[in-house]
Structure formats: structure tokens, C-alpha cells
Amino acid sequence: MTNPLPDTFELPGQIATLARSQWNGLVDQTGPFMDWRFLSALETENSVGDAQGWQPCPLLIKENDTLLAGASAYLKSHSHGEFVFDWAWAQAAHNAGIPWYPKLLIGAPFSPVPGPRLLGAERHPEAARKLIQGIEALVEDRELSSAGVNFCDAHDAALLRQADWLERFDWQYHWQNDSYSDFDDFLSRLKRKPRKNIRAERRRVREAGWRFEWKDGTELDTEALDRVNHCYQSTFALYGNLPMLNRDFFGLAAEQFGKDFLVCEALQNDQPQAAAVFWRDQERLYGRYWGSLLDTRDVHFETCYYQGIDYCIQHGLQWFEPGAQGEHKIRRGFLPQKTRSFHYIRHLGLRHAIDRYLDQEARALLHRREQLESLNPFV
């Protein structure tokens, strides 16, 4: 057993019940997906909730009514939408007769984007330590299988290591702006083969009659948002996945984020057929959701990757994070970056087994990283 719940520990029920300034004021930059606007929109428009297996239970540390630390937490009845895959752990627990669900997840739903997860940790590390203790106590008190903190930053990682949580890492593929003057300047820094392949992909798209339009949340009308939602819903259904977002969420996100919510529409012969949804902040572009009414391989690469690179160059953004997975991104200029998660496992025997698993996984991932260097497209 761990310590009891701290006296300053609160579970308000939903982030939407908190003031935006209160939540976002915990850190200098939350990033779009820890932002009150994103998290509260998910709650308000029923993209998370009991029925979806994402029961919000934000965790707070307060002293004298002052919020010092907080975490966006969810009670989960499944492992979908997390991007730190624990299916093997769930199966091992099941085989051992140990329930894996419900579990506690601290993260941004449907968004594998690194950033702060223990908000306030940099300014108030002692409050963040109390938050970690409260998470552990909550797992023990409610007899949950575990707690996971996904895609956390360096400040969170340091505190979670001190608390002896299990550490896991993986690779994502991010593009960095090396002061490129335009897309051709970016291509000029690549080796001949990847440069030739990218030009061929873009040429096929143009020759097939496609063009692209960028609009931000202030420019998207009702019809455009309807199309975005239609593309998103259709693509999820095509691959047998459950779409967690809905039209009302996209509408509220566009309204709340304004110019930081972006859609790139792909039109063939002036007919909208596909769309990619992005968010941005002062230095990064985040590619999030893609949908298409047609089977369009080259158009997917153009809309989700090359248009995003072009946008970053034109608007002076330093990084482009297009989402999780996909070693095919490397030859398109997206290089491996380490992401981290930390895990508290209640059952001691299961904890030891997962610890051994993570040790083996880490060795395999480091070896794979060495192999990936051969795919580096830059001269």
C-alpha cells in the first residue's frame, strides 16, 4: 500500500467545471491538447464519458483554494485511443486472473503529442509530488490495475523516476525547420532518391487534378465543418474503428481555437474529397485527423505531410508533429524523436513481469533506432 490520499487532493469530476484561466495558468504553455479548450470540448460534446470508456476524473492539488498542480485523468474500461499500447499487458493480466480494467490514464485523449502531464510540476514540484502520491493512492483505494502517464515531458519524467514508476519509451517522427526558404530548399537538403520520390508523389497529385485549400477556425463555415466530419467518420468506419469525435466537437474546437485550428481540404476538379485537421501553437504544427471519401494514397501524403511542411516553412514554425507511428515518414523528412510514458502497477507480481518486458522492449527499440539511421534522407 502507498500513502493515503493527500488532504489537498481533489477530484472535481470534469475539467469543464474549472475556469480556463485556472487550468491553463498552471504552465506557461500547455500545448493544444492539454489546453482547457480541447479537454473541455471533448467533455461538453460527449467525445469522452462513461459510455465511451473515458470517464473524466481530473486530479487537482490545492492549497488555500489556490490550484498548484493538476492532471487530466480518465478511468478507462479499454485501451483504445491512447497510443501507448498495453494490449499485451492486459492479456498477461487476464491470463493470470488479474483484472486490467478499469485503469487510470493521465494524458490527452486521442492525441499522442508529448507535453506536460503533471501540470504545475515545473513551478511547484512538491505539489506535483503530492499529485503523484494521490494518483498512487487512488489506484490502491479503487483497486485499479494501474495508472499510466502518457507522452510526458522532462519535468514530469524526473519526478516519476523519483517515485519509482516504470519507464517506457518509443519513437515518433517529427520534422524540424532548418530555416528553409521554401519547399524546394527543403528538398535540396535531401539525398537524390528521397528527393526524386517526393517530387514524383507531388507531381502525380497535381496531374490528377488535385488542389489544396487551408482554412482556420475563423474561416470554416458550416458546410466545411460538415465535410470535415463526413471525411473523418467515413474513414474511421472504412477501417472498422470507432470514431470518438463528432461534428459538434469539430465545431466547438474551431470556435474556441480560432486561427490555431486548421483544416487542409483536398479538392479534385474543385470537389472537396478529403481533409486533414491540424492544430498549431507558436512554434509547432500538429497533424491530427485525416479523412477521405476516396482511396487516395498520394493525396494522403500530400495533405498530411507535404502541405504541413509547406505551411511550417511559410509561417515560420519550427516543428511539425504529424502523429504516431509510421517509419515511412522518415524518408519524407521526419526523424525519430523519443517519447516517454510512466506506469504504476498495483499488483506486485505483474509489476515485476512488466518491468522485465520493458527492459527487453527498450533493448529492441534502441537496436531499431540504430537501424533507422540508414533511412535518414538528409545529405
N, C-alpha and C positions, 0 to 999 in steps of 0.2 A: 504494500500500500504506500501511496505517496501522502503528502501533506493534505489537510482538509482545504476546502475552497477558501481562498483569502476573503477577509471581511469586505475588501474593496472591490470584489469581483461581482459584475452584473451581467445578466442576460436579458437585454431589452426586447427580444423577440423578432424585430425587423430593423434593418438599417434605415428604412424609410421613416421610422418614427424619430430618428435623430435629426438634428439640424445639419444641413450640408456643411456649413462653416465649422461645426463641431468635429465632424468626421474628417473632412479634408484638411482641417487645421492640425492634425496630428503629425503630418510630414510636410516638407516643402513641396514635394512632387509625388502625388500618389500614382501617376500614370493613369490612363483612361479606365483601366479595368479594376482598379481599387478605388476609383472615384465614386463618391456618393451617387452621382447621376446614373452611372452604369448599374451599380448594385441595387439601388432603389428602383430603377426601371424594371429590372428583372423581377423584383418582388411585386411591384404595382401591376404589371401586365401578365402575371401568372406564368412566367417562364421558369421560375423556381417556386417550390412549395411542397407541401406534403404529398400531393398527388403526383408530382414529378420526381419524387425521391430525393429532393433537395430541400430539406426543411431548414430555413434560415434560423440560426441561433448566434447572432453576433455576440462577441465577448468583449467586455469592457473592464478597464481598471480606472476607478475614480478615487479621488481624494478631495474631500470638502467640495463635492459637486463639480470638481474640475476633472475633465477627461484627460488622462495621461497616456493611455495605451488602449489599443483595440485590435480586434481581429475579425475578419469576415469569415465566419464559420458556418458549416452546414452539417446536419445529421443526414447521412447518406444510407439509402437502402440498396444501392447498386454502385458500380464503379464507372458508369458512363460519364463522359464529358469532363474528365479530369486530366488526361494526357500524361499522367504518371501511372503506368499500368501495373495494377496489383492483382490481376486475374489469377496468376499462379499462386500468390499468397492466399487468396480466397479459396482456391481449390485445395491447397495444402491444409488450410484450417478445416475445411469441410471434411476432408479425408480423415482428419484427426478427431472429428466430432466437436470442433470448436466453432461456434457461430462467428462469422466475419462481419455480418451486417446486423444491426446498424453500426456505423463507424462515424468518426468525426473528421471532416475535411476543412482545412483552413486554406482558402485560395479564392481565385476568381473563376466563377463557373464558365465553362466552355472556352476558356481563354488561357492557353499555355504561354503566358507572357511573363518573363521574370520581372520582379519588382518587390517592394516592401510588402510583407505579410503581417508582421507584428508591428502595426503602425504605432509610432511613438518610440520605437526601440532606440533610435539614434539619440533623441533628446532625453529620454527617460529610461535608461537601461534597467534600473531597478524595478520600475513599473512593468517593463516587458518581462523581467524575470518572474514577477508575480503572475503575469498573464500566462506564462508557460506553466507555472505551478498550478494555476487554475484549470488549464487545459488537461493536465495530467489527472487532477482531482476529479474533473468532470467525467473523464473516461472511466476511472475507477468507480465513482459514485453511481453512474448509469450503467455500469457493466458493458461498456462498448468494447469492441475488439481493439480499437486503435485510434490514433489521431495522426493525421498527416499534414505537413505544411509544405505546399507545393510551389515551386518556382520562386523561392525566396531570395532576398538579396544578401549581401555580405554581412550587414549588421545582424540580421536575423540568424544567419548561419553561425556566427560567432557565439551567440547566446545559446542556440540549440545544441551546439557542440558541448558547451559548458554543462548543459543539462543532461548530457549523455544520451541524446536521441540518436537513432540510427540514421546515418547519412547515405543518400543515394544521389547519383548524378547521371546525366545523359548529355547528348549533343543536340543542339539546334543549329540552324543555318541562317546566318544574318549577313546582310550586305552593308558595307561601310563606304561612305562617300569620301573618296580621296581627292577632294577639290576638283571634281570633274567639271569641265566646262559644258559638256553636253553628252548625249548617249554615245556618239561616235568616239569621243575622248575616252569614255569608259571602255568601249570595245578595243580601242588601240592598246590598252594595257593588258589585254588577254593574249594567250597563245593563239596560234593561227587556227587550229581546229575548232576550239570553242567559239572563237570569233566568227568563223565561217558558218558554224551550225546556227548560232543565234541570228545572224543575218538571213539565213535561209528560212528559219521559222517565221521571222517577221515578214519576209517577202511573200511567203505563201498566204499569210493572213491578209495582206494588202491586196494580193491578186484575187483572193476570194471575195472581195468586196466589203471587207470589214473596216469600220472606223470606230473611234472611241471618244466618249464624252465623260468628263469629270464634273461632278456637281457636289457641293457641300450641303449640309443640313439646311442652310438658309435658302437654297435654290431648288430643293427637291419638292415637287408638288405631289398631290395625292396620287396621280396616275403613276409617277415614277416610283413612289414607295410601294404601290401595289405591284409593280413589275418586279421590284427587288424581292419582295416577299414571295411572289409566284416562282421566281427562279430558285430561290433558296428552298422553298417547300418541295418543288419538283425534283431537285437534285438529291435531297435527302431521301425522298421516297424511292427514287430510282435505285439507290444503293441499300435500301432496306433499313435505313436509320430513322430514328425518331427525331423530327425537328423540334427543338426545345423553344426556339424563338418564334415570335408571331408578328403579324402586321402591326399590332398596337405597340409592341416593343420597338420596332424599327421607327415608327412614327415619333414615339416619345424620345428615343435616342437622338434622332435628327433635330428635334426641337430643343432638347437640353444641351447638346454638344455644339450645335450650330456649325461653324466653319471647321471644327475639329472632327466632324462626322462626314465621311466621304464615300461616294459611290462612283465607280468607274463602270459605265454601261458600254457594252459591246453591241454595235448595230451592224447588221448585214443588209446591204441595199436599203439603208435608212430604217430598218425594222429592228427594234431592240430584241435581242435574243439571249443575252447573258449579262451578268453583273457581278462585280466584286465589291464587298463592303470593307472599308478601311476606317481606322481612327488615326489621329496624329496628335502629337504634342509639340513642344518647342524644338525637339531635336530628332524625333523618331516617327516613322510611319509604320503602322501595324496593319498587316493584311489579315482579315478575319474570316469572312464568309463569302463563299463563291456559289453561284448557281447558274445553270444554263438550261435552255429549252432544247438545245441540240447537243449532239456528241461532237465536241469541238476541242480536240487536243491542243492544237497550235494556238487557238484563241484563248484557252485556259492559261497557257504560258504567257501570252501577251498581256492579258488582262490582269492576271495576278502577280506577275513578276516584272516584265519589261515596262509596262505602264507605271508601275510603282517606282522602279528605278528612275525612270524619266521624271516622275513627279518630285522625287527627292532631290535630283540634280537641279531642277528648275526652281525649287522652293528652299534650297539650302539646308535640307535636313541631313543629319549625319549618319543615321542608321535606318535600315529597313528590315523589320522582322516579319516575314511572311507566314509564320505559323510553325507548327511542329512537324517533325519527321521530314523525310524526303531527301535522300542523298543525291537525287537528280538535280537538286538546287545548286550543288557545288559547282558544276561546270557552267552554271549561269551567273556565277559571281558571288554566291552566298557561302561563306566559310564557317566551319564548325566553331560554336561557342558553347562553353559548359553551362548547364543549368543544374540547379540543386533542389532536392527536397529532403525533408527530415521526418522521421516516423517514431512514434511512441507506441509500443506494442504491449498490451496489458498482460497477456499470457506469457510467462517467463520462458517456457519451452519453445513456444512459437517465435518469441523474440530471438532466441539463440539460433533457431533454424533460419530465420530471415537474415540475421546478421551474417551467417555463413554464405547464404545465397548472394547477398550484396557484395561480399568480398570477391566471390567468383565473377559476378557481373562486372565489377569495377575493373578487374584484370582484363576481361574480354573487351570492354569499352575502350580502355587505354590502348590495347593492341589494335582495335579497329580504327582508332584515331590516327595511329601511325600509317595504316593502310590508306586512309582517306587522303593523306597528303599527296599521294600520286595523282589524285583527281584535281588538285589545285589548278585552276585555269589561268592564273596570273603569270605573267612573264617573270 
